[in-house]
Amino acid sequence: MPGLRMSMLSVQRGAHRNNGADVPVSSTRGARLADLRPGMSGHVTGIDESVEPSTARRLFDLGFAPGAEVTVLRKAPLGDPVVFRVVDYEVALRTAQAVSIQVRRTA
């Protein structure tokens, strides 16, 4: 897709798709997915409203929907991209995309 700068290392065991649903966006600045360290988890609360709609939709389709639990698994040696477990698969995002995903940290 032109204009979509997202890296996906591996997708395992079927992606969560919710065709036709609106992608919730958030204008509040809480914790960001990019702030979490390996081993930390959180629940997605929304996607920042500054994100291009097509990118927000793609993140939503990948499973980064409100309520989804996300765990940081590992970071690349230079820190970018980062591998997350979301729904029941692993996906890698660049920090630029992870910054736009709002989360509520869990234990």
N, C-alpha and C positions, 0 to 999 in steps of 0.2 A: 504494500500500500504506500503510495507516495505520501510524504509528509508525516508518516508514522514512524517514529524512531524508538523502537522497542526491541529488546533482545529477549528471545525465549530459548533457554538452553534445552529444556526437556519438558515434555508434557506427558504425564503418565495417567492412565485410568480415567478417561473421559472428562472433558471440560464441562463445567456448569454453564448452561445457557438459559437465558430468560428472554426469549424473543418478544418484542413488542413492549417491554416494560420501559418506563422512563428511568434514566440514570439519575439517582439522587446526587445533588451537588451540595457542597457546604461552603459557606463564606466565613466560618469561624476558624480560628487558628488554634487547634488543640495539638495533641501529639501527632507527629507524622510518621508514616511507616519507615521513612529513611532514618528516623531517630533511634529505632530499635537496634539492639546488638544481637549477634548470633545467640540463639537459645531463648530469646525473649519472644513473647506472643502478645497479640492484641486482637481486638475486634474492630473491623472496619466500621466507621461511622459515616463516611461520605467521601466524595471526591471534590477537591477544590474547584470553585467556580471559574477560576482563571484557565483551566485546562480546556483545550480545544474539544468541542463536542464529540468528534469522531474518536479521539484518544480516550475520552471519558467512557464512551460506549465500549471500546475495546477492553479497557480495564475491567469494566463491569462484566463483560462477556467472559473474561478470563477467571472470574470468580471474586474479584475485589468489590463485592456488593455489601451494602450495610448489613451488619450482623455476622458476616463471615469471619471465622477465626483464621488468623495469619500468623505463622511462626517463621522467624528468620533462621534459616538453616546454615548458610555460609556466605562468605564474601570472597570475591576474586582476590588474588594476591595484592592488586593495587587498589582494592576497595570498590571496584565497579566492574561488572554488575553484581547484584546480590541475588541469591537464590532463596525463595520463599516457599513454604508449604501453605497452600490455600485450597480449600475444599478438600480434595483427596489426591492432589497432584503437586508437583514442583514446577515453579515458573521463575525465570530470572528476569529482573527488571533493572534498568539503569537507575541510578540515583535520581535523575531528573524526573522520572515517572513516579518513583517511590515518595518523593517529596510532596506530591500532589494528593496522596491518599491519606486521609485523616483516620486515626485509630484511637481507641481507648485501650490503654495497656492493661494486661492481665498479669497475674502472678508470674 
